[in-house]
Amino acid sequence: MTVPPPIVAPSILAADFARLADEVRAVESAADWLHVDVMDNHFVPNLTIGLPVVQSLRAVTEIPFDVHLMITDPRRWAPGYADAGAYNVTFHAEACDDPVALAKDLRSAGAKAGLAIDRDTPIEPYLELLPSFDTLLIMTIKAGFGGQRFLPQLLDKVRAARRHVDSGHLELRIEVDGGIAADTIEQAAAAGADAFVAGTAVYGADDPAEAVRRLRGLAERAMTGA
């Protein structure tokens, strides 16, 4: 089986919100996706950005937007992000009573559909739904806060998902989000992840674009066994 090249998605949650357009341009030459964390102060305690910010940023960059909705009632809001030009819209399994129906709505609106699994949620009940999705986002922290420490025990979920995806020959990105940095990305890649959200590791670096390239190189090495 051909190993797809890794995706590195800088998270603007770690960027300077007063300079978002500049922060996006700082990774434009290196990033595969731009990860946009939408939090509503209901599903998670924090409140971040919403649809108007995504619409505004869409006008200043060509990087595909990887929108992560940490919100209640994603059936109401998710299609709007697809209409705004998001490449991939991911919502939480814990917030949706019919994930497959919402995935169909997102695909009909022109976006890829992603399913997110939070830290304390077992992955097994959702494995059979994966043919309806393009991305499976496995949290390697508790959703809702940036800057948390990576939890390596959550890579068991990544391994389970990778086994299921490979045995079913599914076309699905397995994405990890939380504490991904130079000292953790290889573990995640070796476990079977092939898309990586990195916030502080990118925007806390002197050269964010170079940080993205370095992370991708580490992931490639682990994915290929080089």
FENJOGI-V563255 format. One record per residue. N is the residue number from 1. PSI is psi in whole degrees, 0 to 359 (* if undefined). D_CENTER is the distance of its C-alpha to the mean C-alpha in Angstrom with 2 decimals. Layout:
n=(N & N)
psi=(PSI & PSI)
d_center=(D_CENTER & D_CENTER)
//
This chain:
n=(1 & 2 & 3 & 4 & 5 & 6 & 7 & 8 & 9 & 10 & 11 & 12 & 13 & 14 & 15 & 16 & 17 & 18 & 19 & 20 & 21 & 22 & 23 & 24 & 25 & 26 & 27 & 28 & 29 & 30 & 31 & 32 & 33 & 34 & 35 & 36 & 37 & 38 & 39 & 40 & 41 & 42 & 43 & 44 & 45 & 46 & 47 & 48 & 49 & 50 & 51 & 52 & 53 & 54 & 55 & 56 & 57 & 58 & 59 & 60 & 61 & 62 & 63 & 64 & 65 & 66 & 67 & 68 & 69 & 70 & 71 & 72 & 73 & 74 & 75 & 76 & 77 & 78 & 79 & 80 & 81 & 82 & 83 & 84 & 85 & 86 & 87 & 88 & 89 & 90 & 91 & 92 & 93 & 94 & 95 & 96 & 97 & 98 & 99 & 100 & 101 & 102 & 103 & 104 & 105 & 106 & 107 & 108 & 109 & 110 & 111 & 112 & 113 & 114 & 115 & 116 & 117 & 118 & 119 & 120 & 121 & 122 & 123 & 124 & 125 & 126 & 127 & 128 & 129 & 130 & 131 & 132 & 133 & 134 & 135 & 136 & 137 & 138 & 139 & 140 & 141 & 142 & 143 & 144 & 145 & 146 & 147 & 148 & 149 & 150 & 151 & 152 & 153 & 154 & 155 & 156 & 157 & 158 & 159 & 160 & 161 & 162 & 163 & 164 & 165 & 166 & 167 & 168 & 169 & 170 & 171 & 172 & 173 & 174 & 175 & 176 & 177 & 178 & 179 & 180 & 181 & 182 & 183 & 184 & 185 & 186 & 187 & 188 & 189 & 190 & 191 & 192 & 193 & 194 & 195 & 196 & 197 & 198 & 199 & 200 & 201 & 202 & 203 & 204 & 205 & 206 & 207 & 208 & 209 & 210 & 211 & 212 & 213 & 214 & 215 & 216 & 217 & 218 & 219 & 220 & 221 & 222 & 223 & 224 & 225 & 226)
psi=(133 & 131 & 120 & 151 & 146 & 150 & 130 & 126 & 97 & 137 & 121 & 357 & 332 & 1 & 173 & 109 & 339 & 347 & 41 & 317 & 317 & 321 & 323 & 315 & 334 & 338 & 4 & 326 & 351 & 328 & 145 & 315 & 163 & 120 & 126 & 112 & 116 & 114 & 142 & 4 & 18 & 299 & 323 & 160 & 336 & 163 & 124 & 251 & 166 & 201 & 319 & 324 & 318 & 317 & 319 & 317 & 329 & 332 & 349 & 0 & 156 & 357 & 133 & 136 & 128 & 93 & 125 & 107 & 107 & 71 & 157 & 159 & 53 & 337 & 327 & 319 & 330 & 315 & 332 & 326 & 325 & 316 & 331 & 355 & 11 & 138 & 315 & 131 & 118 & 132 & 164 & 135 & 325 & 344 & 3 & 129 & 348 & 75 & 324 & 320 & 318 & 323 & 319 & 319 & 319 & 317 & 322 & 330 & 358 & 7 & 162 & 155 & 131 & 146 & 126 & 141 & 120 & 172 & 316 & 8 & 125 & 146 & 335 & 319 & 345 & 354 & 323 & 347 & 349 & 331 & 342 & 358 & 161 & 337 & 138 & 117 & 116 & 118 & 131 & 19 & 184 & 128 & 142 & 351 & 132 & 163 & 13 & 162 & 135 & 136 & 98 & 335 & 339 & 351 & 346 & 325 & 320 & 316 & 318 & 318 & 319 & 317 & 316 & 316 & 314 & 320 & 331 & 2 & 44 & 147 & 97 & 131 & 134 & 111 & 144 & 146 & 119 & 108 & 20 & 123 & 185 & 332 & 1 & 339 & 327 & 323 & 315 & 319 & 319 & 331 & 343 & 1 & 149 & 8 & 138 & 121 & 130 & 122 & 279 & 325 & 335 & 303 & 351 & 358 & 155 & 326 & 93 & 320 & 318 & 325 & 320 & 314 & 319 & 316 & 318 & 319 & 318 & 319 & 317 & 318 & 317 & 324 & 327 & 352 & 19 & *)
d_center=(23.32 & 21.78 & 18.79 & 16.27 & 15.54 & 12.45 & 9.64 & 9.14 & 7.03 & 9.20 & 8.53 & 11.62 & 12.06 & 14.00 & 15.87 & 19.36 & 19.22 & 22.79 & 21.89 & 18.55 & 19.82 & 21.17 & 18.09 & 16.11 & 19.09 & 19.14 & 16.17 & 17.05 & 19.03 & 16.47 & 12.82 & 11.43 & 8.82 & 8.83 & 6.07 & 8.27 & 8.69 & 11.51 & 13.73 & 17.14 & 19.34 & 19.91 & 17.08 & 16.33 & 19.09 & 17.71 & 17.89 & 15.91 & 15.83 & 16.28 & 17.15 & 19.92 & 17.87 & 15.36 & 18.55 & 20.16 & 17.50 & 17.29 & 20.94 & 20.66 & 18.22 & 17.50 & 14.00 & 11.77 & 9.72 & 6.13 & 7.26 & 6.24 & 9.82 & 11.34 & 14.67 & 17.69 & 19.01 & 16.00 & 18.66 & 20.30 & 17.61 & 14.80 & 17.14 & 17.99 & 14.64 & 15.14 & 18.67 & 17.67 & 16.17 & 12.40 & 11.44 & 8.73 & 9.01 & 7.43 & 10.08 & 11.36 & 13.99 & 16.11 & 16.56 & 17.61 & 20.85 & 20.38 & 16.85 & 18.40 & 20.32 & 17.44 & 15.59 & 18.92 & 19.15 & 15.88 & 17.01 & 20.42 & 19.19 & 17.85 & 14.06 & 11.94 & 11.24 & 8.40 & 9.56 & 8.29 & 10.90 & 12.04 & 14.09 & 17.39 & 16.72 & 18.16 & 16.27 & 19.53 & 20.22 & 17.18 & 17.64 & 20.19 & 17.96 & 15.58 & 17.83 & 16.98 & 13.27 & 11.50 & 8.18 & 8.26 & 5.65 & 8.23 & 8.78 & 11.08 & 12.61 & 13.77 & 11.54 & 13.16 & 14.18 & 13.15 & 15.17 & 15.52 & 16.75 & 14.84 & 16.31 & 17.25 & 18.71 & 15.40 & 15.13 & 17.75 & 15.24 & 13.46 & 17.03 & 18.00 & 15.22 & 16.09 & 19.72 & 19.28 & 17.36 & 19.95 & 22.89 & 22.08 & 21.26 & 18.18 & 16.12 & 12.62 & 9.58 & 8.82 & 5.55 & 6.40 & 5.96 & 9.49 & 12.43 & 11.28 & 14.33 & 17.23 & 18.70 & 15.85 & 13.77 & 16.71 & 16.89 & 13.37 & 14.17 & 17.58 & 16.38 & 14.70 & 11.06 & 10.67 & 7.25 & 6.79 & 5.50 & 9.08 & 10.94 & 14.54 & 14.87 & 14.56 & 16.11 & 18.59 & 19.95 & 23.07 & 21.61 & 17.88 & 18.01 & 19.88 & 17.46 & 14.70 & 17.38 & 18.40 & 15.06 & 14.85 & 18.44 & 18.01 & 15.30 & 17.65 & 20.52 & 19.15 & 17.97 & 21.39 & 23.44 & 25.04)
//
